[in-house]
Amino acid sequence: MATTPELSLVRGVARVTRRGPYAVLHVSDPGRVFSPEVKRELMKAIERESVPLLEGIDIRASYWQPRADYFDKIDEWIVVEHDKRLVAWCGLCKWQSDTGPILYFDTLGVMPGHRRTGIGALLTIESWFRFWRFPRRMPCLALRSQSPVVYALFRRLIPRICYPQVARPERKPPKRAVEVLATAVQHTSPGKKFDPQTGVVFGAVGAGALYGDSLPSSGDPIVDAFFATHLRVSAGDSLMGVGVPRIGAYVPGMSWAIAIYFFFRLRVARSHPKTRPATANETDPTLAA
């Protein structure tokens, strides 16, 4: 498999940690750290690598090319390397709001052959921990996507505190969840209308359906049915998912988060990545939409 030569532009300015067979490169404030020339080269690499990431679906013109300011809009960029090959990346935004700190996952993608290793989940949890200033309240989480695969992952990680509750769409979300949702929409889709009950942001993506007319299957029929029922992706609708830790369950929540973190640390350490086609349940791992 070919290497990713642009990784040499990242290694020199990144903080590197080892996670099993992977090297994880962390860059804080990439808009300031990367020069304009480096940003252009890395954006070319992201555009190129997004095609195999999405199993041939090409969103370079519809999504990435209009985002030439990608590195200037995120607070942290994380790259995962395996055998000198880019196999995952994650873009994060960190916001402060009246309801507390919010960690927004702008992008998170994992290449086929490296999914189901736990690396995507581990990146999510480690990012959450880094933004948490103990003993203050745990940050809320937010992500936006047109893909049910993404929300299914989010739901598996934090099933009791993620909204919307797709298994019980009639359930009214708590006030704090609605506040986090409104803040996230203001940052990512200013002026767009949204449904606080379902989390749907109407017309959030100007390009319409980023991944084609057929939504990928998440393997979770409840999530797939929710997306099919509530989103008009052809009109650019996206789902904004939020995770809201319960203030009254601080200690149990903290204990659970630590336990799940070490579970995925062990899973990644024991993983054996393979270069193979994605299965039906692993299509489209990208959080951004």
Secondary structure as GFF3:
##gff-version 3
##sequence-region A 1 289
A	DSSP	three_ten_helix	5	7	.	.	.	ID=ss1
A	DSSP	alpha_helix	8	11	.	.	.	ID=ss2
A	DSSP	beta_strand	15	19	.	.	.	ID=ss3
A	DSSP	beta_strand	22	28	.	.	.	ID=ss4
A	DSSP	alpha_helix	30	33	.	.	.	ID=ss5
A	DSSP	alpha_helix	36	53	.	.	.	ID=ss6
A	DSSP	pi_helix	60	64	.	.	.	ID=ss7
A	DSSP	three_ten_helix	65	67	.	.	.	ID=ss8
A	DSSP	alpha_helix	70	73	.	.	.	ID=ss9
A	DSSP	beta_strand	76	82	.	.	.	ID=ss10
A	DSSP	beta_strand	85	97	.	.	.	ID=ss11
A	DSSP	beta_strand	100	110	.	.	.	ID=ss12
A	DSSP	alpha_helix	119	131	.	.	.	ID=ss13
A	DSSP	beta_strand	140	145	.	.	.	ID=ss14
A	DSSP	alpha_helix	148	157	.	.	.	ID=ss15
A	DSSP	beta_strand	162	163	.	.	.	ID=ss16
A	DSSP	alpha_helix	175	188	.	.	.	ID=ss17
A	DSSP	beta_strand	200	201	.	.	.	ID=ss18
A	DSSP	alpha_helix	221	230	.	.	.	ID=ss19
A	DSSP	three_ten_helix	233	235	.	.	.	ID=ss20
A	DSSP	beta_strand	238	243	.	.	.	ID=ss21
A	DSSP	three_ten_helix	247	249	.	.	.	ID=ss22
A	DSSP	alpha_helix	250	269	.	.	.	ID=ss23
A	DSSP	three_ten_helix	280	282	.	.	.	ID=ss24
###
